[in-house]
Amino acid sequence: MNRVLSLCCVFVLLCSVAFAAGPELRLPAVFADHMVLQREMKVPVWGWAAAGDKITVKIAGQETSATADAKGKWLVRLEPMKAGGPFEMTVAGKTAITIKDILVGEVWLCSGQSNMAMTVRGCDNAKAESEASKNLSQIRHYRTGRTQSILPNAGTGGRWQVCNEKSVGYFTATGFFFGRKLHGDLNVPVGLINSSVGGTSIRSWTNRLLLRPGVVEKKPDLDSPELVQTLAEYNKATGEWWKAYRAARKEKKAAPPRPRVPALLASAYPRHGDLYNGMIHPLIPYGIRGAIWYQGEADAGRAYSYREQLPAMIRGWREVWGQGEFPFFFVQLPNYQRPDTGPRDASWAVMRESQAAALAVPNTGMAVTIDTALKGSLHPRYKQPVGERLALCALATVYGKNVVYRGPTYDRVTVDGGKATVHFKHVGGGLVVKGDTLKGFAIAGEDKKWVWADAKIDGDTVIVSSDKVAKPLAVRYAWGLNPPCSLYNKEGLPAAPFRTDGWPVVTQPKPAVQRKK
C-alpha cells in the first residue's frame, strides 16, 4: 500500500464533502473528453449544482432534464444508444459543460492490485505491442485517481486516454489485452476504467458493511461536534506532517513520525473499505457492461477465507451499482517462485481453490493462469494470455460467441484398485499434453503422504497411479506454489488446479475446541 495514500484518508473526507457541496455545475471526473458510454443500456449521467437548478443533458439527438435536489445532486438517464460516435454531450444549467469525442460501445471496470495496475510498457513485447496500437483509437482507457477515503467519496480524479502507440504503454496490460480482444471480435468501441492499486487487500475494495455478514454497523455521526473537531485537528496535524515529510525527503533526512490516528476516528472510520470508498464508489452508477478483477496476492496469508470475501465483494458492488448481476470475471493466481520439486501444500494453492469457489456466484468467470509466470515472478510480464482468457469468458457468456472459454475442469474421480480415474468437464476439442509428458498429478493413500503420480490421458479422463501408493484415496493436480502442469484442451486452455480431498490445508482455520463444562 502506498504510504502517502494512507496519510490522507481524513483529508479526502473533507475534500469530498466540499466537492459535493459547491453550488456551481460539476460532473464526476469520469465524464470527460474521449469517454466511452455503455451501448444498448440506459446510461446514468449525474453531477452537482445549486439546489433547485434545472440541468439539461443533450447527446446524439436526445435531450433529458433533471432538477438538483436539496443537496445539489442531480441524475438523468440517457436512452439506450447503438455503438458509434464520436458525439458531443452538453450539460447545461446556469452554466454549461461540453464533452467532446465521446464513443458508445462496451465499458468494463478493471480493478485489483499490482498485476492489474501493471502497464503495457511493463509487459513482454511492450515495444511491439505499442507499435501495433496505432489504429486502435476506438479503445479508450480511464485511470482513476489513487484515493483512499474513510467514507464513501463523492469524486476522484482521473482522465480518459485514446489508444495509440504512445499512450498505450500507460494502460493496464491485463485490461488492454482483454479490451483489444473484445474490440477485434465485436468491432465496437471499448472503454476500460482502471481502478487498481498495488499491494492491496480485498478488504480495502469491499464495502465494509459486507465484511461481516449479518452484522449491521452503526454509521458515524458526522454532525457530532467532538468528531468534527477531532477530524479538523487531525487533518491540520497531517497537513503539517506532510510538509515536514517532503522537506525531510528532499534534504535526505529522517522523516518525522506521522501523527497517530485518534481513537475516536479509528473507531468511527475503520480502514476496511477505504479503496472502495475512494476509488469504486465515485464511479457508481456509471454504465458498465461488467468488471474484471486481478487480485489475491496480498491475501495469500488468509487464502482460505478468500472464498467468502470475494463473493461478498462481488455482491456488494452489484447491490449498489443497480445493474443487477452484471458480469464479473477474475484471474486465478499464476504459478509463483521456483518450480516445486515435489508435491506440497501452499497458501497460493489454497488461494486458487478459494478463487475457483467464487464461480458458484452467478454470472462469473475465471481465467486460469497457472502457466503464465514464465519465471515465477510476483509480477508476471506475460499478460497477453491473461487478458485474452478473460475476454473469452466475456465473448462466450456475455456476447453469445461460440468459443471455448474454459480449460479442463475437475468433475469427479473414481478409484479401481491402484488406479484413480479423473473425469473432466470443459474439455473442448479434447484433452492434450503440452510437452513430452503429462505432469502435475499427485496421489495419496491413507497416510496422506503425497507423491507424484504417473498419468495418461484416456478420452475425457486422466488415469493416475503410483507404485508407491497401493490404494489411492485422493488426487491433486497443479497444487502447490509453482507446480508442474501440462494438461490442456485442444484450444490451448490449461486445466484448472484442483484437489479431490477435503483434508486440512494451510491458512484453513482450525475447528473451535469445545471446552468441557
N, C-alpha and C positions, 0 to 999 in steps of 0.2 A: 504493500500500500504506500502510495506517495505520502511522505511525511508531512509535506506542506499542506496537502489537502486536508489532513486530519486536524489541522490547526484552525480551520476556517468554518467549522460547522455552524457556530453561533452567528458569525458574520454573515453567512449565506442566508440564515433565517431572517435576519433583519433586512438584508437586501431584497429578499423575495417579497417580504411584506410591502416594502417601499415600491417595488416594481409593480405590484398588482394595484396599489392604491392611487397611482398617478392619474390625473384627470384627462391627459392627452390620449389620443388614439394610439394604441400599441398592439403589436402582434407578437406571438412567440417567435423566437429566432428561426425556427424550422420553416416558417413561411417567408421565403426569400427567393431572390432571383435564382434560376436554374433548378428549382424544386421539381419533384415528381409527385403527382397526386394519384391515388389509387383509382384504377379504372373500374367501371361497372359496379360502383358502390356509392351510396350516399356519403359524401365526404364532409366531415366537420371542418369548419373554419371558425376560429374563435380569437378573442383578444380582450382588451380593456379599453375603456373610455370613461368619460364622465357619466355618472348615474343619470339615466333617463335619455341619453343620447341615442338617436336612431342611426344604425350602422347598415349600410348597403354594400353588398358584395356582388360584383359583376365579373363573369368569365364565360367565354365561349358561347355568347348569345343568351345566357341565362342571368337572371337577377333575383336576389333574395335579400331580405332585410330582417333585422332583429333590434331590440331595444336593450341597452345596457341596464343591468339590474342595480339594486341599491349599492352593491359593492363594486360596480363598474364592469362586471363581467358580461360578455355577450357571446352568443354562439349561433351560427347558421349551419344548415346542411345543404350542400350542393346536390342537385340531381345527378344520378349516375351518368358518366361520360365514357365514350369509347376511347380506346388508346389513340394517342395522336399528339399534336402540338407542332410548334410552340404556340402558347397562348399568353395573354396578359391578364392579370387579375387586378381589379381596382377595389379597394376597401375604403369607403368614404363615410365620414360623419361630419363633424365640424371642420376636420382636415381630411386629407386623402393620402393613401399609400398605394403605389403601383408596383406590382411584382411582375417581372419580365421573364421570358424564356422558360415558361412552365410546360412540362410534358405530362401526359397522362399515361400511366402504364401500371407496372407491378411494383409495389413498395414492400420491402422486407426490413424488419428490425434485426440488426446483428449485434449480439451482446455477449458478455462473458469477461474472461480475464486475458492474460497476455497473448495467448495463442489466437484469440480473436482480434486483439489490438495489433498484432504483428502485421506490418505493412507489406505491400507487394515488393518494395525495394529490398526487403529483408529476406525474401524467399528465393528458392532456387530459380535460376534462369531469369533473374529480375530484368536484366537488360533486354533480353529477347521479348519478355512479356510486355515491357514498356513500349518497345518499338511496334509490337503487334496491336497496340491500343489506339493507333492514330485515327481509326474510323469508327470508334465506339462512343461517339458523343452522346448517344441515347442512354448510356449508363451514367448515372449521377450518384455522387457519394456525399453524405452529410455526416460530419464528425461533430458530435455533441461536445460541449464544454465539459471538462472533468471536474465535476462538482459533487461534494458531499453535503448533505443537509440533515439536520436533526428533525425537521418536519417536512412534509410534502412541499416541494418548491414550486413556485409559480413559473419561473423561467430559468433557462440556462443558455449559455452562448453556443455558437456553432455556425457552420456555413456549408452551403452546397458547392460542390465542385463538379465540373463537366469532365468526363473521362477523356484524356488524351495522353500522349507519350510522356508528358512532363508531370501531369497531376496524378496519374495512376499509381505512381510509386508511394503515395501517401494514403492510398485506400487500404482498408482491411483486406489482407490477402485472401483469407477464407471467404469473406463476403464477396470479394470481387470475382473469384473463380466460380462461386455459386451464381452470382448475377450474370456473368458472361455466358454461362451455360443456358440460363433461362432466356436471356436476350437472343441467343443464337437459335434456340429451338422454338421460341414463341414469336419472335420478330416483333416485339413491343419494347417500349422504353422500360428501364428498370431503375428504381431508386433504392439505394442502400443507406439505411440510417445506422451509423456505427456508434454505439454507446457501450464502450468497454474500457476496463481499467485493469492493468496487470496486477497480479498478486492478491486478488480479492476473493473473499469467501462468498458462497451463495447466500449466506445470511445477510450480507450487505445489499444484495439485489432483491431481497424479498420483503414485501410489506410485513413489518414486524408484528402486526396483529395476527398474522397467519403462521408465525413461527411456532406457536404453542397452540395447536388446535383445541378448541373448546374453552380457551381462556380469553376472556374479554378484558382488554387493558383499558384503564381509565385515561382518557385524553387529558393532557396537561392544560391547565387553565392559564392561557396566555395573558389574561387580564389581571392576574394576581400581581399586586404591587411589588411584593417581595421577589417574585420570579422576574418581572420586568426589570427591576433594579439590578438583580444579580446578572441577568443577561447583559445589560449595559456595561456593568463593571468588568465582566469577563471579556466582553468584546473590546473594551478600551485597553485592558491589560494585554490581550492577544495582539492587538494592533501595535502596541509599543514594543512587545517582544519581537514581532516580525521585523520591525525596523532594525532592532538591535541584532537580530539573527543575520539579516542581509549584510549589515555593516561588518559583523564579525567574519562572515564568509569572504567578503571582499578583501579584508585585511589578513585573511588566513589565520584567524584567531579562533579559540574555542568559543562555540556559541553559548550564550547564557541558557539556563534551564527554562523550559517553557512553563507558563502558568498552569497550575493544576486546575482541572475542571471542578468547580464547586459541587459538593454533594447534592445540592438542590437540583442543579442542572443534570447531573449524572442520573439521578433517579427519574427526572421528568422526561429526559430525552436519551434513551438508550441508543447505543451506536448501531445496533442491528437495523438494517433497512436504510442506512444513510445514503447509499448509492441509488437505491430505488427512489428515495425521496428526491435526490438531487439530479438524477440522470434518466430515470424512466418516467416518473410522474409528470415532469414538464412536457413530455411528448404526448400524453394521453389527452384527448382521444384521436390523435392524428390517424387518418385512414391508412391501414396497412393490410396486406394480404396475410402476413404471418411473421414468425420470428425464427431465427436460427441462433443457437447457443453453443458456445465452446468454453467450458469451464469445468473445474473439478480438481485441478492440481493442488490448489490451496486448501482443499478439504480432504485430502487423502488420509490425514490422521483421524478423520471422522467419517471414513468411507461408508461404513455400514448404515449410518443414519441418513446418508445422502438419498437413499431410496424413499425416504419420507420428505426430505427437504426439496428435492427437485419437483415432485408433483405439487407441493404446497406453493412453490414459486409460480409454476405454470398456472395453477388455479387462481392465484392472486392477481396476476397480470390480466388474465381473461375476465375476471369478475369486474375489474374497474375499467377495462377498455370498452366494454359494451358492444363487442363484436361477436359474442358467442364464443364457441370453442375454436378460435382461429388456429390454423396450423402452427405447430411448434416442433421444430426439428433440432436435434442436438448431436454433438460429436462425442463418441465414446473415446476415452483416453487412449493414446497410442502406446506403443512399446517405449520403454524408458531405461536409460543407463546401459550397463554392459549386458550382453546376452546371458541369459540364465544357462548354467551348466547342468542343472538338474531340476526336477520338479520342486516347486517351492510355493509357499503362501506369500502374499504380498498385499499391502494396502491398495496398490493400484489395481490389482486383480479384483479385489472386493469393490473398488470404486466402479470398475467396468460393469460388474454384476448389478450394482445399485443403479447405474445409469440405464442398463437394459431393462430393469424392473419398471422404469418410468414409461415404457412402451404400453403398459396397461392403461395409461391415461389416454382418453380418446383423441384422435387426430394428432398423433405424434409420430415421429420417425427418428431413426438413429443412423448415423454414418459410422461404420466400423473402420477404425484407422490403425489397427494393431500392426500394420505393415508400413506405416508412413514415416516413422522416425528412423531414417536410414543410419544415423549414428547414435541413436538412443538419446538424443538431446531433449532437454526440457522444452525447448522451443524448436520443434522440427521445421526445417525450411521447405520441406516438400508439401506445400499447401494445396497444390493443384488438385490432387485426388480428393482432398478433404472437402473443398468447395463443390466439386463435381458430384461427389456421392450424396451430399446434402441436396444438390439440385435434382438428382434422380428421384429422391423421396418426393420432392415437390412436383416434378413432372408427372409422376405416376399417380399420386394421391390427390393432388390439387387440380392439376390441369388435364387429367384424363389421358395422358400419353401411354401408349403400350410399350413400356420399357421395364426391364428387370431392375429393381431398385434396392434389393436386399441380397446379401450373400447367404450361404448356407447357415441355417439356424437350427439349433438343437430342438428335437421334438420329443424323443423318448429313447430309452435304452432297454435292451433285452439281453439276458445272460444265459448262455448254454455251456455248461462245463467250465472250461478255462477261457472261453471267449465271450466278449461283450460286443454286441452289435448296436451301433449308434444310428438312429434314424434321424433324417434331416428334413426340414421344410425349406422353401425358397431356394431350391437347387438350380433354378433357371434351366439352362440347357443341359445341365448335368454336372456332377462333381468332377473336379480335375485337381491334379497336383501341380503346384508351381515349384519347379526344381526337380531334383533327382529322386527324392524320397519324401514320403508323407511323414511330417514331423509335428511334434507338439502335443501328442496324446500321452496321457499318463493314466495308470490304473493303480488301484489299491485294494487290498483284501481286508480281513477283519482287524489286522494290526494297524490299519490306517497309515501304512507307510507307502508313499508314492514312488513309483518307478516309471521310467519312460517305457512306453509300450510300442510293440510292432503294430503297424496299422496299414490296412489296404482298403481301397475303395471297392465296393460291391454294389453296383447300381446307385441307388439314392442313400446308401448306408456306408458306414465305415466299420470294419471289423477290427477290433483291437485285442491284443493278448500279450502276455509276457511269461517266459518260463520261470520268472521269479514270483509270480502270483498265480497259485493254483486255482483259487476261487475268487475272481474279481467281484467286488461289491460296488465300486464306484469308478467313474471315468471323469477326467478333466481334459480340457483342450485349451491351449494358449493361456493357461492360468499361471500367472507369475508377473514379474516386473517387466522383463524383456524376453518373453518366451519364444521358442521356435514355433513357427506356424507356416504351413504351406498348403492348406486346404482352401480351394476357391470353387466358384462355379465357372462355367464356360464364358460367362460375361465379364469375368475378371474381378468379381467382388469377393473379398475374403470372408471366410467363415467367422462367425462371431464367437468369442471366447465363452466357455460355459463350464459348469460342473454339474454332475448328477447327484452329488452327495449333499446332505444338509448338516455336515459336521461343522463345529465352531471354527471361525476364521478370525484373522487379525482384525482389530477395530470393532469386533462384534461385542456389544455389552454382555457382561456375564449375568446370568439369571440372579434375581434377588434372592438372598439367603433368608429363609424363613426362620425367625428366632423362636426357640422353644419357650412356651409360656411357663 
